[in-house]
Amino acid sequence: MVFENVIHYDRASALALAEVSSRAHRRKSFLVRRTILLAVGLVALVCGGTLVLFFGQLETFSRVICVLDLILGGLLLGKGIFLRRATAWSVLRSATGGERRVLLTGEDIQVEQPDVKKAVFYYPAVTAFYETEGYFILTVSDRTAVILDKAGFTQGTVPEFRTFIQERTGKTAQFVGRA
């Protein structure tokens, strides 16, 4: 059986990829990064705030350092809080946007984008199979994934695809998201 999927790389698909990455695929590194950002941001805010509160008679240079410390703390704390969204934004910036056509045959997975070279992946290379509310995500390596929009199937259906990909890869779908 052949499956064809058309997906638009947009904010929703990037958020789905970031969700899978942060909750399942690279969970530990995401938690470590978020913890470091929150901790350093909080320490910078506390240090800058303490200096401003208790040492009101600081010199100009010291006040500049306090203000920079407060700004840095706020930025780091904000990035730690919104790290998943920041990751999605980074994915969108680095990926070539637009529409992609994914063709899944009996032998391989072909990803085509207009004016870009076609990529071909083989089923044994799939390391994990994730499912969200609206997307399937097949991770091929630590930094490469194939995203399929559940509403984008032009050949085949979602239940048929789920069964097909589980048979081909030997992996069961791990649902990621809010249950």
Rosetta constraint file for C-alpha pairs under 8 A:
AtomPair CA 1 CA 105 HARMONIC 6.67 0.50
AtomPair CA 1 CA 106 HARMONIC 6.60 0.50
AtomPair CA 2 CA 103 HARMONIC 7.20 0.50
AtomPair CA 2 CA 104 HARMONIC 5.74 0.50
AtomPair CA 2 CA 105 HARMONIC 4.76 0.50
AtomPair CA 2 CA 106 HARMONIC 6.86 0.50
AtomPair CA 2 CA 155 HARMONIC 7.06 0.50
AtomPair CA 2 CA 156 HARMONIC 7.33 0.50
AtomPair CA 3 CA 103 HARMONIC 5.81 0.50
AtomPair CA 3 CA 104 HARMONIC 5.03 0.50
AtomPair CA 3 CA 105 HARMONIC 6.60 0.50
AtomPair CA 3 CA 153 HARMONIC 7.28 0.50
AtomPair CA 3 CA 154 HARMONIC 7.57 0.50
AtomPair CA 3 CA 155 HARMONIC 5.00 0.50
AtomPair CA 3 CA 156 HARMONIC 5.32 0.50
AtomPair CA 3 CA 161 HARMONIC 7.25 0.50
AtomPair CA 4 CA 101 HARMONIC 7.09 0.50
AtomPair CA 4 CA 102 HARMONIC 5.72 0.50
AtomPair CA 4 CA 103 HARMONIC 4.59 0.50
AtomPair CA 4 CA 104 HARMONIC 6.31 0.50
AtomPair CA 4 CA 153 HARMONIC 5.78 0.50
AtomPair CA 4 CA 154 HARMONIC 5.51 0.50
AtomPair CA 4 CA 155 HARMONIC 4.93 0.50
AtomPair CA 4 CA 156 HARMONIC 7.12 0.50
AtomPair CA 5 CA 101 HARMONIC 5.76 0.50
AtomPair CA 5 CA 102 HARMONIC 5.05 0.50
AtomPair CA 5 CA 103 HARMONIC 6.47 0.50
AtomPair CA 5 CA 148 HARMONIC 6.43 0.50
AtomPair CA 5 CA 149 HARMONIC 6.99 0.50
AtomPair CA 5 CA 152 HARMONIC 5.16 0.50
AtomPair CA 5 CA 153 HARMONIC 4.33 0.50
AtomPair CA 5 CA 154 HARMONIC 5.80 0.50
AtomPair CA 5 CA 155 HARMONIC 7.13 0.50
AtomPair CA 6 CA 99 HARMONIC 6.91 0.50
AtomPair CA 6 CA 100 HARMONIC 5.75 0.50
AtomPair CA 6 CA 101 HARMONIC 4.59 0.50
AtomPair CA 6 CA 102 HARMONIC 6.27 0.50
AtomPair CA 6 CA 148 HARMONIC 7.50 0.50
AtomPair CA 6 CA 149 HARMONIC 7.11 0.50
AtomPair CA 6 CA 152 HARMONIC 4.94 0.50
AtomPair CA 6 CA 153 HARMONIC 6.46 0.50
AtomPair CA 6 CA 154 HARMONIC 7.22 0.50
AtomPair CA 7 CA 99 HARMONIC 5.66 0.50
AtomPair CA 7 CA 100 HARMONIC 5.35 0.50
AtomPair CA 7 CA 101 HARMONIC 6.51 0.50
AtomPair CA 7 CA 102 HARMONIC 7.88 0.50
AtomPair CA 7 CA 147 HARMONIC 7.72 0.50
AtomPair CA 7 CA 148 HARMONIC 6.31 0.50
AtomPair CA 7 CA 149 HARMONIC 5.58 0.50
AtomPair CA 7 CA 152 HARMONIC 5.96 0.50
AtomPair CA 8 CA 13 HARMONIC 7.73 0.50
AtomPair CA 8 CA 97 HARMONIC 7.52 0.50
AtomPair CA 8 CA 98 HARMONIC 5.56 0.50
AtomPair CA 8 CA 99 HARMONIC 4.32 0.50
AtomPair CA 8 CA 100 HARMONIC 6.27 0.50
AtomPair CA 9 CA 13 HARMONIC 5.94 0.50
AtomPair CA 9 CA 14 HARMONIC 7.12 0.50
AtomPair CA 9 CA 92 HARMONIC 7.75 0.50
AtomPair CA 9 CA 97 HARMONIC 5.26 0.50
AtomPair CA 9 CA 98 HARMONIC 5.51 0.50
AtomPair CA 9 CA 99 HARMONIC 6.21 0.50
AtomPair CA 9 CA 100 HARMONIC 7.48 0.50
AtomPair CA 10 CA 14 HARMONIC 6.29 0.50
AtomPair CA 10 CA 92 HARMONIC 7.11 0.50
AtomPair CA 10 CA 97 HARMONIC 6.93 0.50
AtomPair CA 10 CA 98 HARMONIC 7.59 0.50
AtomPair CA 11 CA 15 HARMONIC 6.07 0.50
AtomPair CA 11 CA 88 HARMONIC 7.26 0.50
AtomPair CA 11 CA 89 HARMONIC 7.60 0.50
AtomPair CA 11 CA 92 HARMONIC 7.08 0.50
AtomPair CA 12 CA 16 HARMONIC 6.24 0.50
AtomPair CA 13 CA 17 HARMONIC 6.25 0.50
AtomPair CA 13 CA 135 HARMONIC 7.50 0.50
AtomPair CA 13 CA 147 HARMONIC 7.50 0.50
AtomPair CA 13 CA 149 HARMONIC 7.92 0.50
AtomPair CA 14 CA 18 HARMONIC 6.14 0.50
AtomPair CA 14 CA 88 HARMONIC 4.87 0.50
AtomPair CA 14 CA 89 HARMONIC 7.30 0.50
AtomPair CA 14 CA 91 HARMONIC 6.26 0.50
AtomPair CA 14 CA 92 HARMONIC 6.27 0.50
AtomPair CA 15 CA 19 HARMONIC 5.98 0.50
AtomPair CA 15 CA 84 HARMONIC 7.55 0.50
AtomPair CA 15 CA 85 HARMONIC 6.78 0.50
AtomPair CA 15 CA 88 HARMONIC 5.07 0.50
AtomPair CA 16 CA 20 HARMONIC 6.27 0.50
AtomPair CA 16 CA 132 HARMONIC 6.97 0.50
AtomPair CA 16 CA 135 HARMONIC 7.10 0.50
AtomPair CA 17 CA 21 HARMONIC 6.10 0.50
AtomPair CA 17 CA 88 HARMONIC 7.28 0.50
AtomPair CA 17 CA 137 HARMONIC 7.35 0.50
AtomPair CA 17 CA 147 HARMONIC 7.69 0.50
AtomPair CA 18 CA 22 HARMONIC 5.97 0.50
AtomPair CA 18 CA 84 HARMONIC 5.93 0.50
AtomPair CA 18 CA 85 HARMONIC 7.52 0.50
AtomPair CA 18 CA 87 HARMONIC 6.06 0.50
AtomPair CA 18 CA 88 HARMONIC 5.38 0.50
AtomPair CA 19 CA 23 HARMONIC 5.91 0.50
AtomPair CA 19 CA 84 HARMONIC 6.82 0.50
AtomPair CA 19 CA 176 HARMONIC 7.42 0.50
AtomPair CA 19 CA 177 HARMONIC 7.16 0.50
AtomPair CA 20 CA 24 HARMONIC 5.48 0.50
AtomPair CA 20 CA 25 HARMONIC 6.17 0.50
AtomPair CA 20 CA 130 HARMONIC 7.18 0.50
AtomPair CA 20 CA 132 HARMONIC 7.89 0.50
AtomPair CA 20 CA 176 HARMONIC 6.11 0.50
AtomPair CA 20 CA 177 HARMONIC 7.81 0.50
AtomPair CA 21 CA 25 HARMONIC 4.71 0.50
AtomPair CA 21 CA 26 HARMONIC 5.11 0.50
AtomPair CA 21 CA 27 HARMONIC 6.56 0.50
AtomPair CA 21 CA 30 HARMONIC 7.92 0.50
AtomPair CA 22 CA 26 HARMONIC 5.70 0.50
AtomPair CA 22 CA 27 HARMONIC 4.84 0.50
AtomPair CA 22 CA 30 HARMONIC 5.50 0.50
AtomPair CA 22 CA 31 HARMONIC 7.71 0.50
AtomPair CA 22 CA 84 HARMONIC 7.03 0.50
AtomPair CA 23 CA 27 HARMONIC 5.13 0.50
AtomPair CA 23 CA 176 HARMONIC 6.96 0.50
AtomPair CA 23 CA 177 HARMONIC 7.92 0.50
AtomPair CA 24 CA 176 HARMONIC 7.18 0.50
AtomPair CA 26 CA 30 HARMONIC 6.19 0.50
AtomPair CA 27 CA 31 HARMONIC 6.14 0.50
AtomPair CA 28 CA 32 HARMONIC 6.15 0.50
AtomPair CA 29 CA 33 HARMONIC 6.02 0.50
AtomPair CA 30 CA 34 HARMONIC 6.02 0.50
AtomPair CA 31 CA 35 HARMONIC 5.97 0.50
AtomPair CA 32 CA 36 HARMONIC 6.16 0.50
AtomPair CA 33 CA 37 HARMONIC 6.19 0.50
AtomPair CA 33 CA 80 HARMONIC 7.92 0.50
AtomPair CA 34 CA 38 HARMONIC 6.09 0.50
AtomPair CA 34 CA 80 HARMONIC 5.01 0.50
AtomPair CA 34 CA 81 HARMONIC 7.59 0.50
AtomPair CA 34 CA 83 HARMONIC 6.84 0.50
AtomPair CA 35 CA 39 HARMONIC 5.94 0.50
AtomPair CA 35 CA 80 HARMONIC 7.33 0.50
AtomPair CA 36 CA 40 HARMONIC 5.92 0.50
AtomPair CA 37 CA 41 HARMONIC 5.85 0.50
AtomPair CA 37 CA 76 HARMONIC 5.47 0.50
AtomPair CA 37 CA 77 HARMONIC 6.23 0.50
AtomPair CA 37 CA 79 HARMONIC 7.07 0.50
AtomPair CA 37 CA 80 HARMONIC 5.02 0.50
AtomPair CA 38 CA 42 HARMONIC 5.96 0.50
AtomPair CA 38 CA 76 HARMONIC 6.60 0.50
AtomPair CA 38 CA 77 HARMONIC 5.01 0.50
AtomPair CA 38 CA 80 HARMONIC 5.16 0.50
AtomPair CA 38 CA 81 HARMONIC 7.30 0.50
AtomPair CA 39 CA 43 HARMONIC 6.12 0.50
AtomPair CA 39 CA 77 HARMONIC 7.89 0.50
AtomPair CA 40 CA 44 HARMONIC 6.05 0.50
AtomPair CA 40 CA 73 HARMONIC 7.09 0.50
AtomPair CA 40 CA 76 HARMONIC 7.11 0.50
AtomPair CA 40 CA 77 HARMONIC 7.79 0.50
AtomPair CA 41 CA 45 HARMONIC 6.17 0.50
AtomPair CA 41 CA 72 HARMONIC 7.00 0.50
AtomPair CA 41 CA 73 HARMONIC 3.97 0.50
AtomPair CA 41 CA 74 HARMONIC 6.31 0.50
AtomPair CA 41 CA 75 HARMONIC 7.25 0.50
AtomPair CA 41 CA 76 HARMONIC 4.69 0.50
AtomPair CA 41 CA 77 HARMONIC 4.62 0.50
AtomPair CA 42 CA 46 HARMONIC 6.10 0.50
AtomPair CA 42 CA 73 HARMONIC 6.14 0.50
AtomPair CA 42 CA 74 HARMONIC 7.99 0.50
AtomPair CA 42 CA 77 HARMONIC 6.49 0.50
AtomPair CA 43 CA 47 HARMONIC 6.00 0.50
AtomPair CA 43 CA 73 HARMONIC 7.23 0.50
AtomPair CA 44 CA 48 HARMONIC 5.98 0.50
AtomPair CA 44 CA 69 HARMONIC 5.62 0.50
AtomPair CA 44 CA 70 HARMONIC 6.32 0.50
AtomPair CA 44 CA 72 HARMONIC 6.92 0.50
AtomPair CA 44 CA 73 HARMONIC 4.61 0.50
AtomPair CA 45 CA 49 HARMONIC 5.82 0.50
AtomPair CA 45 CA 69 HARMONIC 6.67 0.50
AtomPair CA 45 CA 70 HARMONIC 5.03 0.50
AtomPair CA 45 CA 71 HARMONIC 7.95 0.50
AtomPair CA 45 CA 72 HARMONIC 7.85 0.50
AtomPair CA 45 CA 73 HARMONIC 4.76 0.50
AtomPair CA 45 CA 74 HARMONIC 6.73 0.50
AtomPair CA 46 CA 50 HARMONIC 5.84 0.50
AtomPair CA 47 CA 51 HARMONIC 6.19 0.50
AtomPair CA 47 CA 66 HARMONIC 7.96 0.50
AtomPair CA 47 CA 69 HARMONIC 7.49 0.50
AtomPair CA 48 CA 52 HARMONIC 6.24 0.50
AtomPair CA 48 CA 66 HARMONIC 4.74 0.50
AtomPair CA 48 CA 67 HARMONIC 6.82 0.50
AtomPair CA 48 CA 69 HARMONIC 5.26 0.50
AtomPair CA 48 CA 70 HARMONIC 5.21 0.50
AtomPair CA 49 CA 53 HARMONIC 6.02 0.50
AtomPair CA 49 CA 66 HARMONIC 7.48 0.50
AtomPair CA 49 CA 70 HARMONIC 6.90 0.50
AtomPair CA 50 CA 54 HARMONIC 5.89 0.50
AtomPair CA 50 CA 55 HARMONIC 7.77 0.50
AtomPair CA 51 CA 55 HARMONIC 5.30 0.50
AtomPair CA 51 CA 56 HARMONIC 7.55 0.50
AtomPair CA 51 CA 66 HARMONIC 6.64 0.50
AtomPair CA 52 CA 56 HARMONIC 5.71 0.50
AtomPair CA 52 CA 63 HARMONIC 7.56 0.50
AtomPair CA 52 CA 66 HARMONIC 6.67 0.50
AtomPair CA 58 CA 62 HARMONIC 5.86 0.50
AtomPair CA 58 CA 63 HARMONIC 6.06 0.50
AtomPair CA 59 CA 63 HARMONIC 6.23 0.50
AtomPair CA 60 CA 64 HARMONIC 6.26 0.50
AtomPair CA 61 CA 65 HARMONIC 6.41 0.50
AtomPair CA 62 CA 66 HARMONIC 6.24 0.50
AtomPair CA 63 CA 67 HARMONIC 6.17 0.50
AtomPair CA 64 CA 68 HARMONIC 6.08 0.50
AtomPair CA 65 CA 69 HARMONIC 5.96 0.50
AtomPair CA 66 CA 70 HARMONIC 6.21 0.50
AtomPair CA 67 CA 71 HARMONIC 6.17 0.50
AtomPair CA 68 CA 72 HARMONIC 5.98 0.50
AtomPair CA 69 CA 73 HARMONIC 5.99 0.50
AtomPair CA 70 CA 74 HARMONIC 6.13 0.50
AtomPair CA 71 CA 75 HARMONIC 6.19 0.50
AtomPair CA 72 CA 76 HARMONIC 6.10 0.50
AtomPair CA 73 CA 77 HARMONIC 5.96 0.50
AtomPair CA 74 CA 78 HARMONIC 5.97 0.50
AtomPair CA 75 CA 79 HARMONIC 6.12 0.50
AtomPair CA 76 CA 80 HARMONIC 6.08 0.50
AtomPair CA 77 CA 81 HARMONIC 6.19 0.50
AtomPair CA 78 CA 82 HARMONIC 6.08 0.50
AtomPair CA 79 CA 83 HARMONIC 5.26 0.50
AtomPair CA 79 CA 86 HARMONIC 7.02 0.50
AtomPair CA 82 CA 86 HARMONIC 6.17 0.50
AtomPair CA 83 CA 87 HARMONIC 6.01 0.50
AtomPair CA 84 CA 88 HARMONIC 6.33 0.50
AtomPair CA 85 CA 89 HARMONIC 6.16 0.50
AtomPair CA 86 CA 90 HARMONIC 6.14 0.50
AtomPair CA 87 CA 91 HARMONIC 6.19 0.50
AtomPair CA 88 CA 92 HARMONIC 6.25 0.50
AtomPair CA 89 CA 93 HARMONIC 6.20 0.50
AtomPair CA 90 CA 94 HARMONIC 6.19 0.50
AtomPair CA 91 CA 95 HARMONIC 5.93 0.50
AtomPair CA 92 CA 96 HARMONIC 7.55 0.50
AtomPair CA 92 CA 97 HARMONIC 7.13 0.50
AtomPair CA 98 CA 113 HARMONIC 7.83 0.50
AtomPair CA 99 CA 113 HARMONIC 6.47 0.50
AtomPair CA 99 CA 114 HARMONIC 7.79 0.50
AtomPair CA 100 CA 111 HARMONIC 6.82 0.50
AtomPair CA 100 CA 112 HARMONIC 5.67 0.50
AtomPair CA 100 CA 113 HARMONIC 4.70 0.50
AtomPair CA 100 CA 114 HARMONIC 7.54 0.50
AtomPair CA 101 CA 111 HARMONIC 5.89 0.50
AtomPair CA 101 CA 112 HARMONIC 5.14 0.50
AtomPair CA 101 CA 113 HARMONIC 6.37 0.50
AtomPair CA 102 CA 109 HARMONIC 7.01 0.50
AtomPair CA 102 CA 110 HARMONIC 5.63 0.50
AtomPair CA 102 CA 111 HARMONIC 4.54 0.50
AtomPair CA 102 CA 112 HARMONIC 6.27 0.50
AtomPair CA 102 CA 148 HARMONIC 7.55 0.50
AtomPair CA 103 CA 109 HARMONIC 5.87 0.50
AtomPair CA 103 CA 110 HARMONIC 5.07 0.50
AtomPair CA 103 CA 111 HARMONIC 6.48 0.50
AtomPair CA 104 CA 108 HARMONIC 6.10 0.50
AtomPair CA 104 CA 109 HARMONIC 4.58 0.50
AtomPair CA 104 CA 110 HARMONIC 6.34 0.50
AtomPair CA 105 CA 109 HARMONIC 6.40 0.50
AtomPair CA 107 CA 122 HARMONIC 6.76 0.50
AtomPair CA 107 CA 123 HARMONIC 7.35 0.50
AtomPair CA 108 CA 120 HARMONIC 6.71 0.50
AtomPair CA 108 CA 121 HARMONIC 5.74 0.50
AtomPair CA 108 CA 122 HARMONIC 4.58 0.50
AtomPair CA 108 CA 123 HARMONIC 6.13 0.50
AtomPair CA 109 CA 120 HARMONIC 5.62 0.50
AtomPair CA 109 CA 121 HARMONIC 5.03 0.50
AtomPair CA 109 CA 122 HARMONIC 6.08 0.50
AtomPair CA 109 CA 123 HARMONIC 7.29 0.50
AtomPair CA 110 CA 118 HARMONIC 6.91 0.50
AtomPair CA 110 CA 119 HARMONIC 5.77 0.50
AtomPair CA 110 CA 120 HARMONIC 4.55 0.50
AtomPair CA 110 CA 121 HARMONIC 6.50 0.50
AtomPair CA 111 CA 118 HARMONIC 5.77 0.50
AtomPair CA 111 CA 119 HARMONIC 5.14 0.50
AtomPair CA 111 CA 120 HARMONIC 6.35 0.50
AtomPair CA 111 CA 146 HARMONIC 7.99 0.50
AtomPair CA 112 CA 116 HARMONIC 7.29 0.50
AtomPair CA 112 CA 117 HARMONIC 7.12 0.50
AtomPair CA 112 CA 118 HARMONIC 4.75 0.50
AtomPair CA 112 CA 119 HARMONIC 6.62 0.50
AtomPair CA 113 CA 117 HARMONIC 7.25 0.50
AtomPair CA 113 CA 118 HARMONIC 6.83 0.50
AtomPair CA 121 CA 125 HARMONIC 6.91 0.50
AtomPair CA 121 CA 140 HARMONIC 7.67 0.50
AtomPair CA 122 CA 126 HARMONIC 7.34 0.50
AtomPair CA 123 CA 168 HARMONIC 6.27 0.50
AtomPair CA 123 CA 169 HARMONIC 5.48 0.50
AtomPair CA 124 CA 169 HARMONIC 6.12 0.50
AtomPair CA 125 CA 140 HARMONIC 5.55 0.50
AtomPair CA 125 CA 141 HARMONIC 7.60 0.50
AtomPair CA 126 CA 138 HARMONIC 6.31 0.50
AtomPair CA 126 CA 139 HARMONIC 5.66 0.50
AtomPair CA 126 CA 140 HARMONIC 4.48 0.50
AtomPair CA 126 CA 141 HARMONIC 7.42 0.50
AtomPair CA 126 CA 169 HARMONIC 6.59 0.50
AtomPair CA 127 CA 138 HARMONIC 7.56 0.50
AtomPair CA 127 CA 139 HARMONIC 5.65 0.50
AtomPair CA 127 CA 140 HARMONIC 5.63 0.50
AtomPair CA 127 CA 141 HARMONIC 6.77 0.50
AtomPair CA 128 CA 138 HARMONIC 5.98 0.50
AtomPair CA 128 CA 139 HARMONIC 5.34 0.50
AtomPair CA 128 CA 140 HARMONIC 7.47 0.50
AtomPair CA 128 CA 171 HARMONIC 6.54 0.50
AtomPair CA 128 CA 173 HARMONIC 7.99 0.50
AtomPair CA 129 CA 136 HARMONIC 7.39 0.50
AtomPair CA 129 CA 137 HARMONIC 5.98 0.50
AtomPair CA 129 CA 138 HARMONIC 4.79 0.50
AtomPair CA 129 CA 139 HARMONIC 6.54 0.50
AtomPair CA 129 CA 171 HARMONIC 6.29 0.50
AtomPair CA 129 CA 172 HARMONIC 6.54 0.50
AtomPair CA 129 CA 173 HARMONIC 5.09 0.50
AtomPair CA 129 CA 174 HARMONIC 6.39 0.50
AtomPair CA 130 CA 136 HARMONIC 5.81 0.50
AtomPair CA 130 CA 137 HARMONIC 5.04 0.50
AtomPair CA 130 CA 138 HARMONIC 6.38 0.50
AtomPair CA 130 CA 173 HARMONIC 5.14 0.50
AtomPair CA 130 CA 174 HARMONIC 4.76 0.50
AtomPair CA 130 CA 175 HARMONIC 5.88 0.50
AtomPair CA 130 CA 176 HARMONIC 6.72 0.50
AtomPair CA 131 CA 135 HARMONIC 5.91 0.50
AtomPair CA 131 CA 136 HARMONIC 4.55 0.50
AtomPair CA 131 CA 137 HARMONIC 6.19 0.50
AtomPair CA 131 CA 173 HARMONIC 6.03 0.50
AtomPair CA 131 CA 174 HARMONIC 5.94 0.50
AtomPair CA 131 CA 175 HARMONIC 4.71 0.50
AtomPair CA 131 CA 176 HARMONIC 6.00 0.50
AtomPair CA 132 CA 136 HARMONIC 6.38 0.50
AtomPair CA 132 CA 175 HARMONIC 5.79 0.50
AtomPair CA 132 CA 176 HARMONIC 5.27 0.50
AtomPair CA 132 CA 177 HARMONIC 5.95 0.50
AtomPair CA 133 CA 177 HARMONIC 7.28 0.50
AtomPair CA 134 CA 149 HARMONIC 6.16 0.50
AtomPair CA 134 CA 150 HARMONIC 5.40 0.50
AtomPair CA 134 CA 151 HARMONIC 7.25 0.50
AtomPair CA 135 CA 147 HARMONIC 6.74 0.50
AtomPair CA 135 CA 148 HARMONIC 5.49 0.50
AtomPair CA 135 CA 149 HARMONIC 4.63 0.50
AtomPair CA 135 CA 150 HARMONIC 5.25 0.50
AtomPair CA 136 CA 147 HARMONIC 5.89 0.50
AtomPair CA 136 CA 148 HARMONIC 5.01 0.50
AtomPair CA 136 CA 149 HARMONIC 6.50 0.50
AtomPair CA 136 CA 150 HARMONIC 6.85 0.50
AtomPair CA 137 CA 145 HARMONIC 6.51 0.50
AtomPair CA 137 CA 146 HARMONIC 5.69 0.50
AtomPair CA 137 CA 147 HARMONIC 4.63 0.50
AtomPair CA 137 CA 148 HARMONIC 6.27 0.50
AtomPair CA 138 CA 145 HARMONIC 5.47 0.50
AtomPair CA 138 CA 146 HARMONIC 5.08 0.50
AtomPair CA 138 CA 147 HARMONIC 6.53 0.50
AtomPair CA 139 CA 144 HARMONIC 6.10 0.50
AtomPair CA 139 CA 145 HARMONIC 4.21 0.50
AtomPair CA 139 CA 146 HARMONIC 6.36 0.50
AtomPair CA 140 CA 144 HARMONIC 5.50 0.50
AtomPair CA 140 CA 145 HARMONIC 5.43 0.50
AtomPair CA 140 CA 146 HARMONIC 7.38 0.50
AtomPair CA 141 CA 145 HARMONIC 6.95 0.50
AtomPair CA 148 CA 152 HARMONIC 7.34 0.50
AtomPair CA 149 CA 153 HARMONIC 7.22 0.50
AtomPair CA 150 CA 158 HARMONIC 6.32 0.50
AtomPair CA 153 CA 157 HARMONIC 6.49 0.50
AtomPair CA 153 CA 158 HARMONIC 7.55 0.50
AtomPair CA 156 CA 160 HARMONIC 6.51 0.50
AtomPair CA 156 CA 161 HARMONIC 6.70 0.50
AtomPair CA 157 CA 161 HARMONIC 6.04 0.50
AtomPair CA 158 CA 162 HARMONIC 6.14 0.50
AtomPair CA 159 CA 163 HARMONIC 6.36 0.50
AtomPair CA 160 CA 164 HARMONIC 6.06 0.50
AtomPair CA 161 CA 165 HARMONIC 5.97 0.50
AtomPair CA 162 CA 166 HARMONIC 6.18 0.50
AtomPair CA 162 CA 173 HARMONIC 7.59 0.50
AtomPair CA 163 CA 167 HARMONIC 6.27 0.50
AtomPair CA 164 CA 168 HARMONIC 6.20 0.50
AtomPair CA 165 CA 169 HARMONIC 5.90 0.50
AtomPair CA 165 CA 170 HARMONIC 7.78 0.50
AtomPair CA 165 CA 171 HARMONIC 7.81 0.50
AtomPair CA 166 CA 170 HARMONIC 5.23 0.50
AtomPair CA 166 CA 171 HARMONIC 5.22 0.50
AtomPair CA 166 CA 172 HARMONIC 5.49 0.50
AtomPair CA 166 CA 173 HARMONIC 7.33 0.50
AtomPair CA 167 CA 171 HARMONIC 7.61 0.50
